[in-house]
Amino acid sequence: MPQNVTIKLPIPPRLNTGLAAARERNLEWMRQQKLVLGHGATHRYIFSAVADLAAYSYPDAEDDDLDLAFDTMGWFFLFDDLFDVPEGCKADAAVDVCRQLITLVTHPSQRETSHDAPLVSAFADIWRRAKMGMSEEWRQRAAHNWMDYLTGNLTEEVDRRTWIPEDFATRMRVGHRTLGLIPSLDLAERVGHFEIPQIIWHSSHLESMRRAAVDAVKLINEVMSLENDDARGDPNLVHCLMRQRNCSRAEAIRLAVTLVQTTVSQLFEQMKLVPLFCARLGLTSSESEKVQRYATALLTWIRGSYDWSRSNGRYSPRTASALSPKMTGQLHPANLTTVSR
């Protein structure tokens, strides 16, 4: 059972003490946004505990900041689920929502609020709150990263309709865009009330650190969601490893775990160079502290994604058994008002 796979990480676990209260507020927000309606949808949402990821990934966030993190994590998973249609079907509804979101981010003045799907209006609320108090540079960068995430989902849908890349490298490359970790790291700055100067954010050193974090979180996600993907007939990086290495499922899982641990070790080595990196750029102590906080956020996300993945209902055996193509189709109503798992 992948959810029970142990991955030894040299990162201490943390959990936001405001989890329980934030969970209740998030459920109310989901209802207000018409994303979770009815007893069945409410039960599935509570059981999946998708928004709880915020408590593991943003352990120091409080009050409105914690609510923003919870709402964003809940939104992420509902949007992601929209693309999970039965094999042989096209995710037309998801593509339409994605196009509306792209317009919202790039040309907000052209948005027609009266015709917005709930996922679009909910994102508008999240995006409005996320921009509060942040610089124009941060807003432009965050908008760019959201665009990359959204267009990455369109890439995956086109691949699904033509042929799905079976090699590990291509799947990882696309997964870097669709995982949503880069916008989530932007959110770490927002809820932490700090910003990395734009020129520093674009440095090769920080890019390498981000890539390592995305690799680790992506691999953790693929291992933990393996049974769900098997139930739906969806591709998974473990399958790619099985084909490319001509190995068993168990061997591929062990290899993925080793890759996670190796990547985390590399990230720690890169973090050792952060003081030298800051010194050579002539950063002030305040600027250097922000870079260090960003680096810490990378580690927190890796550990948080692992701990959350092992505890939530989304990747449980019960969920996997309910995710047959027939059942998945029933959980995607055209009005986009309920959760799919």
LINMONOR-V910871 format. One record per pair of residues at least 24 apart in sequence whose ideal C-beta (glycine too) atoms are under 10 Angstrom apart, sorted by sequence separation. I is the first residue (numbers start at 0). GAP is how many residues later the second one is. D is the distance in Angstrom with one decimal. If there is no record, write none. Layout:
# LINMONOR-V910871
i gap d
I GAP D
I GAP D
This chain:
# LINMONOR-V910871
i gap d
25 24 9.6
26 24 8.2
49 24 5.8
50 24 8.7
52 24 8.2
92 24 8.1
95 24 9.5
99 24 9.8
151 24 7.9
152 24 7.9
153 24 9.7
270 24 5.2
25 25 4.7
48 25 9.9
49 25 9.4
50 25 9.0
93 25 9.1
151 25 2.8
152 25 5.5
184 25 6.9
269 25 8.3
270 25 8.7
22 26 8.0
24 26 9.8
25 26 8.9
47 26 9.5
49 26 7.7
50 26 7.8
92 26 9.7
96 26 9.1
100 26 9.2
150 26 7.4
151 26 4.4
225 26 9.2
314 26 9.9
49 27 3.9
50 27 9.8
122 27 9.7
148 27 9.9
149 27 9.1
150 27 9.6
151 27 8.6
152 27 9.3
225 27 7.4
267 27 10.0
270 27 8.3
313 27 6.6
22 28 6.7
25 28 8.1
48 28 10.0
49 28 7.9
147 28 9.0
148 28 6.2
149 28 9.3
151 28 9.0
181 28 6.8
184 28 7.7
266 28 8.5
269 28 9.4
270 28 7.8
312 28 9.0
21 29 8.0
22 29 6.5
44 29 7.7
47 29 7.4
147 29 5.4
148 29 6.7
180 29 8.0
184 29 9.1
222 29 9.2
18 30 9.8
21 30 8.8
47 30 9.9
49 30 9.2
147 30 9.4
148 30 8.2
149 30 9.9
222 30 5.9
225 30 9.1
22 31 9.3
49 31 9.0
148 31 5.5
181 31 9.5
221 31 9.6
222 31 9.9
266 31 6.6
267 31 8.2
18 32 9.7
19 32 9.9
21 32 7.2
22 32 8.0
44 32 9.2
144 32 9.6
148 32 9.2
180 32 6.7
181 32 7.2
266 32 7.2
18 33 6.5
21 33 6.8
44 33 8.6
47 33 9.4
148 33 7.1
149 33 9.7
180 33 5.1
183 33 9.1
222 33 5.2
145 34 9.2
147 34 7.1
148 34 5.6
175 34 9.2
179 34 9.8
180 34 9.9
221 34 6.7
222 34 6.8
263 34 9.8
18 35 8.5
19 35 9.1
81 35 9.3
107 35 9.7
144 35 9.3
147 35 8.5
148 35 9.5
175 35 7.4
178 35 6.1
180 35 9.6
263 35 8.0
266 35 7.8
15 36 9.3
17 36 9.8
18 36 4.0
21 36 9.9
34 36 9.7
144 36 9.7
145 36 8.9
146 36 9.7
178 36 9.7
180 36 5.5
218 36 9.7
219 36 8.5
222 36 9.8
14 37 9.3
17 37 7.4
18 37 8.7
81 37 7.0
104 37 9.2
105 37 7.4
144 37 4.7
145 37 5.4
176 37 9.4
179 37 9.6
180 37 7.8
218 37 5.2
219 37 8.9
222 37 8.0
15 38 7.4
16 38 8.6
24 38 10.0
28 38 7.3
32 38 8.4
35 38 8.5
104 38 5.2
105 38 9.8
143 38 9.4
144 38 4.9
175 38 5.2
178 38 6.4
217 38 9.9
218 38 8.0
221 38 9.9
263 38 6.3
15 39 4.0
21 39 8.6
24 39 9.9
27 39 10.0
28 39 9.9
34 39 7.6
103 39 9.9
104 39 9.0
143 39 9.8
144 39 9.4
171 39 9.9
174 39 7.9
175 39 8.0
178 39 5.3
218 39 9.7
262 39 8.7
263 39 9.1
14 40 5.7
15 40 7.5
18 40 9.5
21 40 9.4
25 40 9.3
29 40 9.6
34 40 7.6
77 40 8.8
78 40 5.7
104 40 9.9
105 40 9.5
141 40 9.2
142 40 9.7
144 40 8.5
145 40 8.4
174 40 8.9
177 40 9.2
180 40 9.5
218 40 5.6
219 40 5.9
13 41 9.1
14 41 6.1
15 41 8.9
17 41 9.6
21 41 9.1
24 41 8.6
25 41 6.9
28 41 7.9
29 41 7.9
32 41 9.3
77 41 6.4
78 41 9.7
104 41 5.3
105 41 6.8
140 41 9.7
141 41 6.7
144 41 5.8
217 41 10.0
218 41 4.8
13 42 7.2
15 42 6.5
16 42 8.3
20 42 9.8
24 42 5.5
28 42 5.3
32 42 8.4
35 42 8.4
103 42 9.3
104 42 5.8
143 42 9.7
171 42 8.8
174 42 9.6
175 42 7.1
178 42 7.0
217 42 9.3
218 42 9.8
259 42 8.2
12 43 8.0
13 43 9.2
15 43 4.7
16 43 9.8
17 43 7.9
25 43 9.3
26 43 9.3
34 43 5.7
74 43 10.0
78 43 9.1
141 43 9.9
142 43 9.6
171 43 7.0
174 43 4.8
178 43 9.9
215 43 8.3
216 43 8.8
13 44 9.6
14 44 6.1
15 44 7.4
17 44 6.5
21 44 4.9
25 44 4.0
29 44 6.0
34 44 9.8
74 44 7.1
77 44 8.2
78 44 7.8
101 44 8.8
104 44 9.8
105 44 9.7
141 44 4.5
174 44 9.1
214 44 7.5
215 44 5.1
218 44 7.5
13 45 4.0
15 45 6.5
16 45 9.2
17 45 8.0
20 45 8.6
21 45 6.2
24 45 7.2
25 45 5.9
28 45 7.8
29 45 8.7
32 45 9.6
100 45 7.9
101 45 6.6
104 45 7.3
140 45 7.0
141 45 8.3
214 45 8.0
215 45 8.6
217 45 9.7
12 46 9.2
13 46 8.3
15 46 8.4
20 46 9.5
23 46 9.9
24 46 8.6
25 46 9.8
28 46 9.5
100 46 9.2
103 46 9.6
171 46 6.6
174 46 8.4
215 46 9.2
216 46 9.6
259 46 8.3
17 47 10.0
18 47 8.7
21 47 8.0
22 47 7.1
25 47 8.4
26 47 8.6
74 47 5.6
75 47 9.9
138 47 9.7
141 47 8.7
170 47 9.1
171 47 8.5
174 47 7.9
214 47 9.4
215 47 4.6
17 48 5.4
21 48 4.9
25 48 5.7
29 48 8.3
73 48 8.8
74 48 6.2
100 48 9.4
101 48 5.3
137 48 7.3
140 48 9.6
141 48 8.0
214 48 4.8
215 48 5.5
16 49 9.9
17 49 9.3
21 49 9.4
25 49 9.9
100 49 5.5
101 49 7.2
213 49 9.3
214 49 9.3
15 50 6.5
71 50 9.8
74 50 9.1
75 50 9.7
99 50 9.9
171 50 9.4
211 50 9.6
212 50 8.2
215 50 9.4
18 51 8.9
22 51 9.8
70 51 7.7
71 51 9.0
74 51 6.0
97 51 9.8
98 51 8.7
137 51 6.9
170 51 8.7
211 51 5.1
212 51 8.7
214 51 9.0
215 51 7.3
17 52 9.4
70 52 9.8
73 52 9.6
97 52 5.4
100 52 9.4
101 52 8.6
133 52 8.9
137 52 7.8
210 52 9.0
211 52 7.5
214 52 9.0
15 53 8.6
96 53 9.6
97 53 8.2
129 53 9.0
211 53 9.4
15 54 9.4
70 54 7.7
71 54 5.3
97 54 9.9
140 54 9.3
211 54 5.5
212 54 6.4
70 55 5.7
71 55 9.4
97 55 5.8
98 55 8.4
133 55 7.7
140 55 9.3
210 55 9.7
211 55 4.2
96 56 9.7
97 56 5.9
129 56 7.9
133 56 6.0
210 56 9.3
211 56 9.3
67 57 9.6
68 57 10.0
71 57 9.0
129 57 6.6
132 57 7.8
137 57 5.2
140 57 6.5
208 57 9.2
209 57 9.6
211 57 9.5
67 58 6.9
70 58 8.0
71 58 7.5
94 58 8.7
131 58 8.3
136 58 7.7
137 58 8.7
139 58 8.4
207 58 8.6
208 58 6.1
211 58 6.7
70 59 9.8
93 59 7.5
94 59 6.7
97 59 8.1
129 59 10.0
130 59 8.3
133 59 9.3
136 59 9.8
137 59 9.8
207 59 8.8
210 59 9.8
211 59 9.7
93 60 9.2
129 60 5.4
132 60 7.3
134 60 6.0
136 60 7.9
137 60 7.9
140 60 6.6
67 61 5.2
68 61 9.9
125 61 9.3
128 61 8.7
129 61 8.9
133 61 6.8
136 61 4.6
140 61 8.7
208 61 5.0
66 62 8.5
67 62 6.5
90 62 9.1
94 62 6.1
132 62 9.8
134 62 9.5
135 62 10.0
136 62 9.5
174 62 7.3
207 62 6.0
208 62 7.1
90 63 9.9
93 63 6.9
94 63 9.4
134 63 8.6
137 63 9.0
64 64 9.4
67 64 9.1
136 64 8.9
170 64 6.9
205 64 9.1
208 64 9.4
63 65 7.7
90 65 9.3
91 65 9.3
170 65 8.6
171 65 6.9
204 65 6.9
207 65 9.9
208 65 8.4
90 66 5.5
170 66 5.6
89 67 7.9
63 68 9.1
170 68 9.0
171 68 8.6
204 68 6.8
205 68 8.9
208 68 9.8
90 69 7.6
165 69 7.5
167 69 6.3
170 69 5.5
204 69 7.9
78 70 9.4
82 70 6.3
89 70 8.3
90 70 8.9
163 70 9.1
164 70 8.4
167 70 9.9
169 70 8.7
170 70 9.9
78 71 9.0
81 71 9.0
82 71 9.6
88 71 9.5
89 71 6.3
163 71 5.2
167 71 9.6
168 71 8.8
204 71 9.5
205 71 8.2
84 72 9.4
87 72 9.9
88 72 9.8
167 72 4.2
204 72 5.2
75 73 9.1
79 73 7.9
82 73 6.9
86 73 9.1
87 73 10.0
165 73 7.9
166 73 6.5
167 73 6.2
203 73 10.0
204 73 10.0
78 74 7.9
82 74 6.2
159 74 9.0
165 74 6.2
202 74 7.5
84 75 8.7
159 75 8.8
164 75 8.7
167 75 8.6
168 75 9.3
204 75 9.9
158 76 9.1
166 76 8.4
167 76 5.7
204 76 9.8
82 77 8.1
165 77 6.2
166 77 6.8
167 77 9.0
199 77 8.7
165 78 8.4
199 78 8.6
202 78 8.1
155 79 9.5
36 81 9.0
199 81 6.8
216 81 9.2
223 81 8.6
34 82 9.9
35 82 9.5
198 82 8.6
208 82 10.0
212 82 9.3
215 82 8.8
219 82 7.4
223 82 8.1
33 83 9.3
34 83 5.2
199 83 7.6
215 83 9.4
219 83 9.7
222 83 9.5
33 84 4.3
34 84 6.9
196 84 9.1
209 84 9.1
212 84 8.7
213 84 9.1
216 84 6.1
220 84 6.7
223 84 9.1
224 84 7.9
32 85 5.7
33 85 9.4
205 85 7.6
208 85 8.5
209 85 9.8
212 85 4.0
215 85 8.7
216 85 5.8
219 85 5.4
220 85 9.4
223 85 3.9
32 86 8.4
34 86 9.4
196 86 8.4
204 86 9.5
208 86 6.4
211 86 7.6
212 86 7.7
215 86 4.8
216 86 9.9
219 86 5.2
222 86 8.2
223 86 7.2
227 86 7.6
230 86 9.9
33 87 8.1
34 87 5.8
171 87 9.9
199 87 7.6
212 87 9.7
213 87 9.2
214 87 9.6
215 87 9.6
216 87 8.9
217 87 9.3
219 87 10.0
227 87 6.2
29 88 9.5
32 88 6.6
33 88 8.1
167 88 9.9
199 88 10.0
202 88 9.5
205 88 7.3
209 88 6.8
212 88 6.2
213 88 9.6
216 88 4.8
219 88 9.7
220 88 6.9
223 88 9.0
226 88 7.2
227 88 9.1
230 88 8.4
231 88 9.0
32 89 4.0
205 89 8.1
208 89 5.9
212 89 5.9
215 89 8.2
216 89 8.4
219 89 6.1
224 89 7.9
225 89 8.6
226 89 8.8
227 89 9.9
230 89 4.7
233 89 9.2
31 90 8.9
32 90 9.3
196 90 6.6
199 90 8.5
200 90 9.4
204 90 10.0
208 90 9.7
211 90 8.9
215 90 8.7
219 90 9.6
223 90 8.8
224 90 5.6
226 90 6.9
229 90 7.3
230 90 7.0
232 90 9.7
32 91 9.8
167 91 9.7
195 91 8.2
199 91 6.5
223 91 4.8
227 91 6.3
228 91 8.9
230 91 8.0
231 91 5.2
232 91 9.2
233 91 10.0
29 92 8.1
32 92 6.9
193 92 9.2
194 92 9.9
205 92 9.3
212 92 9.6
216 92 9.6
222 92 9.5
226 92 8.4
227 92 5.1
230 92 4.1
231 92 7.6
232 92 6.6
28 93 8.2
31 93 9.1
32 93 9.4
193 93 9.9
196 93 8.1
200 93 8.3
226 93 4.0
227 93 9.9
229 93 9.0
230 93 6.2
231 93 6.4
195 94 5.6
196 94 9.0
199 94 8.9
220 94 9.1
224 94 9.7
225 94 8.9
226 94 8.8
227 94 9.6
228 94 8.8
230 94 8.7
233 94 9.8
82 95 9.0
193 95 8.2
194 95 6.9
195 95 6.1
224 95 9.1
227 95 5.6
231 95 9.3
232 95 9.8
28 96 8.3
193 96 4.8
226 96 8.7
230 96 9.0
231 96 6.0
28 97 9.5
193 97 9.7
195 97 8.7
230 97 8.7
79 98 7.9
191 98 9.0
195 98 5.4
79 99 9.5
193 99 5.9
194 99 9.3
195 99 9.9
79 100 7.7
193 100 8.0
78 101 8.7
188 101 8.2
191 101 6.2
191 102 8.8
75 103 9.6
76 103 9.4
193 103 9.8
75 104 5.3
188 104 8.3
191 104 9.6
74 105 9.9
187 105 8.2
188 105 7.0
191 105 7.3
187 106 7.2
190 106 9.9
72 107 9.2
75 107 8.6
71 108 9.2
75 108 7.8
187 108 9.0
188 108 7.9
184 109 7.4
187 109 4.0
231 109 9.6
186 110 9.4
187 110 8.8
71 111 8.2
72 111 8.0
71 112 7.5
184 112 6.0
187 112 7.8
183 113 9.1
184 113 7.1
187 113 7.5
227 113 7.7
72 114 9.1
68 115 8.8
71 115 6.0
184 116 7.0
180 117 9.0
183 117 6.8
68 118 6.4
71 118 9.5
67 119 7.4
68 119 8.8
71 119 9.3
180 120 6.5
68 121 8.8
180 121 9.6
183 121 9.7
64 122 9.3
67 122 7.3
68 122 5.5
67 123 6.3
56 124 9.5
66 124 9.6
180 124 8.5
64 125 7.6
65 125 7.2
57 126 9.0
60 126 9.3
64 126 3.9
178 126 9.5
56 127 7.0
60 127 8.9
63 127 9.0
64 127 8.0
56 128 9.6
59 128 9.8
62 128 10.0
64 128 7.8
57 129 7.6
60 129 9.5
61 129 8.6
53 130 9.3
56 130 8.9
57 130 6.6
60 130 4.3
52 131 9.0
56 131 7.8
59 131 8.2
60 131 7.5
57 132 9.8
59 132 7.1
60 132 9.8
53 133 9.0
57 133 5.5
56 134 9.8
57 134 7.9
53 137 8.9
83 144 9.2
83 145 9.7
86 145 7.6
87 145 9.7
85 146 8.0
86 146 5.0
84 147 9.3
85 147 8.6
86 147 8.3
83 148 6.5
83 150 7.3
82 151 9.9
56 160 9.6
10 205 10.0
8 207 8.6
6 209 9.2
8 211 9.2
6 212 9.0
6 213 6.7
4 215 9.1
6 216 7.8
119 216 9.1
6 217 9.5
117 217 8.1
118 217 6.0
4 218 5.6
116 218 8.2
117 218 5.7
118 218 9.5
4 219 7.3
116 219 4.9
117 219 5.8
1 220 8.8
2 220 8.9
3 220 9.5
116 220 8.9
117 220 9.7
1 221 5.1
2 221 5.6
4 221 9.0
1 222 5.4
2 222 8.9
0 223 9.9
1 223 7.4
2 223 8.9
1 224 4.3
2 224 7.6
0 225 9.2
1 225 5.8
2 225 9.6
0 226 7.0
1 226 9.0
1 227 9.6
1 228 9.4
59 233 9.9
80 233 9.7
1 234 9.6
72 235 9.3
1 236 8.1
88 236 8.7
59 237 10.0
76 237 7.5
87 237 8.5
85 238 8.9
86 238 5.7
93 238 8.8
57 239 8.5
83 239 8.3
85 239 4.0
88 239 9.5
92 239 7.3
96 239 6.9
56 240 8.4
59 240 8.9
84 240 8.7
85 240 7.3
88 240 7.3
92 240 9.3
95 240 9.4
58 241 6.7
83 241 9.8
85 241 9.3
86 241 9.3
90 241 8.7
92 241 6.6
57 242 7.8
85 242 5.8
91 242 9.9
92 242 9.4
93 242 9.0
56 243 6.2
57 243 9.0
84 243 7.1
85 243 4.7
88 243 9.3
92 243 6.4
55 244 8.2
56 244 5.2
58 244 9.6
83 244 6.0
84 244 7.0
85 244 9.7
55 245 8.7
56 245 9.4
58 245 7.5
83 245 9.7
56 246 8.8
57 246 8.0
85 246 8.9
1 247 9.6
55 247 7.6
56 247 3.9
80 247 9.0
83 247 8.8
84 247 6.5
4 248 6.2
52 248 9.4
55 248 3.4
56 248 6.9
83 248 7.7
4 249 8.8
6 249 9.1
7 249 8.6
54 249 8.2
55 249 7.3
82 249 9.7
6 250 5.2
53 250 8.8
55 250 8.6
56 250 9.5
80 250 8.2
81 250 7.1
1 251 6.6
4 251 8.7
5 251 8.0
6 251 9.5
8 251 7.8
9 251 8.8
52 251 6.9
55 251 5.2
56 251 7.6
80 251 7.9
4 252 6.5
7 252 9.4
8 252 7.4
51 252 10.0
52 252 7.1
54 252 9.7
55 252 4.4
6 253 5.6
7 253 6.6
10 253 7.3
54 253 8.0
55 253 9.2
1 254 9.5
6 254 6.8
9 254 7.0
52 254 9.5
53 254 9.0
81 254 7.0
4 255 10.0
8 255 6.1
9 255 8.1
51 255 10.0
52 255 4.7
55 255 8.5
84 255 9.5
7 256 9.5
10 256 9.6
51 256 6.2
52 256 8.6
55 256 9.6
83 256 6.1
6 257 9.0
10 257 9.1
78 257 9.9
80 257 9.9
81 257 9.8
82 257 9.7
83 257 7.8
9 258 7.1
49 258 8.9
77 258 8.7
80 258 6.6
81 258 7.3
48 259 7.9
51 259 7.8
52 259 7.7
80 259 3.9
51 260 6.3
77 260 9.0
79 260 9.2
80 260 6.1
50 261 9.8
51 261 9.7
52 261 9.4
77 261 5.6
48 262 7.5
49 262 6.9
51 262 9.7
76 262 7.8
77 262 7.6
48 263 4.2
49 263 8.9
76 263 9.1
77 263 9.7
47 264 6.4
48 264 5.6
49 264 5.9
76 264 8.5
46 265 8.8
47 265 5.0
48 265 6.9
73 265 8.9
46 266 4.2
47 266 4.3
45 267 8.3
46 267 8.3
47 267 9.0
48 267 9.8
44 268 9.8
47 268 8.9
43 269 8.7
46 269 8.3
43 270 9.7
46 271 8.0
47 271 7.1
46 272 7.8
43 275 9.0
43 278 9.1
10 285 9.7
13 286 6.7
10 287 9.8
11 287 9.2
12 287 9.8
43 287 7.9
10 288 5.0
11 288 9.5
15 288 9.6
9 289 9.1
10 289 7.6
13 289 7.2
14 289 8.5
49 289 8.2
8 290 8.8
10 290 9.7
12 290 5.9
13 290 7.3
40 290 8.9
10 291 6.2
11 291 7.3
12 291 8.2
39 291 9.1
47 291 7.1
49 291 8.9
10 292 4.0
14 292 7.6
40 292 9.6
46 292 9.9
47 292 9.4
8 293 6.7
9 293 9.3
10 293 9.0
12 293 8.5
13 293 8.5
14 293 9.3
44 293 8.6
45 293 10.0
47 293 6.1
8 294 5.7
12 294 5.3
43 294 7.8
44 294 5.0
46 294 9.0
6 295 9.6
10 295 8.6
43 295 5.4
6 296 9.8
10 296 9.7
14 296 9.8
36 296 9.8
40 296 7.6
41 296 9.2
42 296 9.8
43 296 8.0
44 296 9.3
8 297 6.3
40 297 3.8
41 297 8.9
43 297 6.5
8 298 9.2
36 298 9.1
39 298 7.3
40 298 5.5
6 299 5.8
37 299 8.4
39 299 9.4
40 299 9.4
5 300 9.6
36 300 4.9
37 300 6.7
4 301 9.6
33 301 8.6
34 301 8.3
35 301 8.0
36 301 6.1
6 302 9.5
33 302 8.6
34 302 6.8
35 302 6.8
36 302 9.6
6 303 9.1
33 303 5.2
34 303 7.9
35 303 6.0
4 304 9.3
5 304 8.7
32 304 9.5
33 304 9.4
34 304 7.2
4 305 8.3
2 306 6.9
3 306 7.4
1 307 8.9
2 307 5.9
1 308 9.7
2 308 8.8
2 309 8.7
29 309 8.4
2 310 9.9
2 311 9.3
2 312 4.8
1 313 7.2
2 313 6.5
3 313 9.9
0 314 9.3
2 314 7.8
0 315 9.1
0 316 6.6
2 316 9.7
2 317 9.1
1 318 9.4
0 319 9.2
